[in-house]
């Protein structure tokens, strides 16, 4: 099916790369050539987003006819998700940063329904009372009386407070019905197959109590509750048969999926899912769990039904030695989209048709990056100074022996997050320039069990930081890297770690680049809205009792700016709703005052996640220029 690939590649205006040529940095920094790929329930259509030079397009492709039947240009808003409401209606979710007074910049979302037959576009909450067109969660579709209805959680005003409200929207007319109001404590609703709100969750900040509530008569009654100041259960959705509510909790260091009967709220047997920290996979139309994903050095998808597992096994077996990620499939499981990454396939979207037994290339995920350009990624582990085993990913540059290489340490954000297997555009871009790249999963990272996460409590700026330099030391001892040619870069928490590497760990790194990083934790915490779970979460990692605790200065790069003796690059988006750009401005001004080598680049209209292609490319080119100047790869 090369014709299909030709059509898609032409539409995204990808350019061929000569054999043996290193792809330009813009090829890595650009938004993916193809993303948000989703199959219609009947398996006849594909919807996806293409990113060409200066434009983003939403396209609908007939799989059998190999023909684009609809194409609309995305507007200035950031496109976040496509999902099918039915075979004819596509839901398009976008977001934008808005200034919200005391709350600063906040990323706010909205969804439109696009009818692919008529071409009409309906803003789902345009007619909703006091909702401001903005959503508080992803929309869900239900077919009621033979007609598709969209259910959208939004917020309405009750006095000065926002209250979670569930709306039912006709995707053809945009008519809105308000079907359920929560309280000031309500965080989520659960819908049954008929679109009725059958459960909700509340969190009482004063009592620090999380509750699952169901109706008993006219009243809402707690059927399950937990006292917790930080971690709380999560209402995930309906159970496999649609008769229970699933609540995710952490018990005994592993995830447990509790179930509660929707009729009387009684506890049912937990969902039987293997793994320490699995995540459930939900059917996009039926809204029922159909399987689970576990991640270690690779992705492991398992499905509850034997027929689903057999279908997925057929996909995995078609790509031996590659990382295969489930993306989307038809309701009958006969057509499947997978994202395949590795040396053989690069990073590519594949359509697998189990009716014909064929796997066909849809498109490369990144235009201009061929399979031969993808650098080798090795899962490794090493011992931290206190003996704790730290997992990591090591990306090695093509065409160079793994000996005495220059190294870039690239810690992830979070900090309770993790790097994933497969193609990482930032690590691959740096490796393409001749560097080894180390991505340590330092203590406090997510995905390795509760004990590993808890090992990070109180270690922000301490052992969470030395876990990174211990990785560089390990690679030097193996002879893989040159200990005199090590730099550190990162974004968000990784940006903090880069600044801490410069200010708190002298003599290890030759340079440091921080993207959207934190320089002054005390200032950041003082601007959180009230003393809630977010502040308590940070207090636990910092090991402090409040944002005024002077212990924060011990790990604040800003407080130690005069100790920096290496060049520092600061990059920050002006619309960052997670870490304000003043954090980089503070560090820049202090280093200038102290006579230090510092450069600051502001990315206009960019957010925390580098969602805009042009500014993401700018960030990448500036950081690589900085690395090549201060830590030449050759």
Secondary structure, 3 states (H helix, E strand, C coil): CHHHHHHHHHHCCCCCCCCCCCCCHHHHHCCCCEEEEEECCCCCEEEEEEEECCEEEEEEEECCCCEEEEEEECCCCEEEEEEECCCCEEEEEEEEEEECHHHCEEEEEEEEEEECCCCCEEECCCCCCCCCCCECCCCEEEEECCEEEEEEEEEEEECCEEEEEEEEEECCCCCEEEEEECCCCEEEEEECCCCCEEEEEEEECCCCEEEEEEEECCEEEEEEEEECCCCCCEEEEECCCCCEEEEEEEECCEEEEEEEECCCCCEEEEECCCCCCCEEEECCCCCEEEEEEEECCCEEEEECCHHHHHHHHHHHHCCCCCEEEEEEECCCCCEEEEEEEECCCEEEEEEEECCCCEEEEEEECCCCCCHHHCCEEEEEEEECCCCCEEEEEEEECCCCCCCCEEEEEEECCCCCCCCCCCCCHHHHHHHCCCCEEEEECCCCCCCCCHHHHHCCCCCCCCHHHHHHHHHHHHHHHCCCEEEEEEEEEEECHHHHHHHHHHHCCCCCCCEEEEECCCCCHHHHHHCCCCCCHHHHHHHHHHCCCCCCCHHHHHHCHHHHHHHCCCEEEEEEECCCCCCCCHHHHHHHHHHHHCCCCEEEEEECCCCCCCCCHHHHHHHHHHHHHHHHHHCCCC
